[in-house]
Amino acid sequence: MGEIVGAGLLAHVPTIVLPEEVRLELNEGKEITLVTGLRELREEVFERDDYDTVVVLDSHWATTVEFVATAQHRRAGLFTSEELPRGMCRMPYDYPGDPELAHNIAKSADRHGTWITAIDDDHLPVYYATINLWKFLGEGLPDKRWVTIGVCQTGDMEDHLRLGRALADGIAATPGRRVLVIASGALSHTFWPLRQLRDHESSDPAHIFTAEARAADEERIAWFKEGRHDKVLDTMDEFWKYKPEAKFFHYLMMAGALGEQACVATARQYGAYENSIGTGQVHLWFDRPADGWTGTAARPVPSPTPPPSPSPRTPHSRV
């Protein structure tokens, strides 16, 4: 039986992969702590031998009629971002995938009333919400497998929680697998307009788009440190006012895998809470509590949620 042994809400902002001299120029001569935080996280968590696979819940990869899990045996190539090709250009990547796990996640979809497909197409694009974190946390660790799952742009909060439940069941169905889950994305996520953003490139959170957005981010960071996932989930309507990245679907998928409101894992923070041209960024890591993610020795298996009717197995045929 597989298990989730650690999880994190991590920032992937393009700044972290810029050359050091450029980072210092943008940040008033200081290193951004999102970089130093990832270095510390790699040393303390990702260089250990107590996990096999990393599953990235990628806020930049938006599917439409189903969730998709990458199922390639290996992903390798050069990555140039369509969004920021000057800063993220021809970045090499090469890492093994975990087809067995991806297919087990997909097989768990029906039980939770959702649709997940495992795709092994070598030409499937990759996104920097995965690649930037792999560069810090996975590069140079050739035996660690990486799988990515995107958000679904037609889904809502419940759909992404269901994905998380299926993810947990798929991991449990994979014998011996020990998995780290990364929710890759930001907190509040409003950019400064183009003609103003160059005045707000410092990492100082004074540059967050509004004081209200900063306060909402900091409130949730405090809740995460207290293990109060219930408060985060119960106030999503309020948080959506501050436009969290991808509607915070990356976190919601992770929460679905960890027990949702019952999750009691407390966060430790790597680096500071920082600005990225108006958006709120932080690295928070959750170790699996000794008595389980929900305070019990074993994660409770959610009751089956009946799938919507009709439930065609090839939803793309309707598009």
Phi, psi and omega in degrees: 000129179278167180208155173271121185253353178189157182207154181210148169257106191236145179273144183236019191308145182305331183305328187292337181257005174287156175303150184305318183296328178287318178302317181293322179296320181286338190242040173056036176084001182250148174289141175282137185283350172296331177285307181296327178296317179294323177298318178293320179296319177300313183296320186275333187237306193281343176271002177281166182256016186261023174213160182247320191225145173249129174251119179260125174264101198265111182287350180267344183261107183250113174268179189236311187249003181188163168277151180231135174245133180289134185232022178288151174289328178208145174239126182208147178161199176241132183251125168237129183282133174289338183276318184221069186290341178287323183268334180234091191229122175051047177280120180286142174218150182196110181208151177283149173264190181220075183303322181300314180294316181302318180289326177292325175297314180298322180294341181274358187296312185303319183301333184248014174065042178219181182234124178225132177239134174270124185242128181249018180295122181293344181265003177299130182295157170246162185230155187287346173295337171267309189295317182299321178287323177299322181301324179274319194254344184238332182298133183087001175240075194293344182269353181273124181276148177231133176234142178241140172234131180270166170282165177243117188292342176266358181273163176243192182303313182297321179299320183284330171295321178297321176302316180298320177298318178294323177301313180298318180293322178296320177295316180299330182278358182256106189304129173074358186284131175245122195235140167256134180248128179244122168269105188265106180169177187265177168270237178302147194211063172245123179277150168293146178300155188309316185285352179247339194295333180290349173271359186228035183270348176297151180281353180304125182295355172299341181267002173305146193305318175221156176296328180292320178296318178299316180297321179295319177298311185294327176297316181288325174301316178298318178298317179300320180293336177270358184074022184264063175298333179298319179294320178299313183290322183286346181244027181297323178304319179292318183291327180300340177298336183256016171051057175303149183305134178052033182058022182065022181297328179299316177291319183300322176297316178298317180299320178300328180280339187256002177110004175057229183301337181279351181293132183241011182293133179264147183266147162244143188260138175247118186078185183262167167287124188227161176270147165222097184041045174111342186262153181266126187233140179201153171250118177235131181240137180242113170281150177292120179300153182302328180258021174099161184299331181252015179083011175237161186296328181233142178294127177293136178278122181299151175295143180302138175257119183298138180292154177297157180239132358287161184230072181295144181277351178235075186298336180295343181291345181269356186269000000 
